[in-house]
């Protein structure tokens, strides 16, 4: 059986996070790297540059779309 390949756009932009909520159930969430993080940083203020570094969690409505593009998803 051939390998399942993840589209490179998904691999670059999304990370899968697994965490437990307060009741002990496992929760799956996707975090997205903000676009434009390495562009125009010399012009931006320090606050904007620092805010570009973090990951943003995506809305639950988009989980199904992202998960379908991942292997075994």
Buried (B, 14 or more C-beta within 10 A) or exposed (E): EEEEEBEEEBEEBBEEEEEEEEEEEEEEEBBBBEEEEEEEEEEBEEEEBEEBEEEEEBEEEEEEEBBEEBEEE
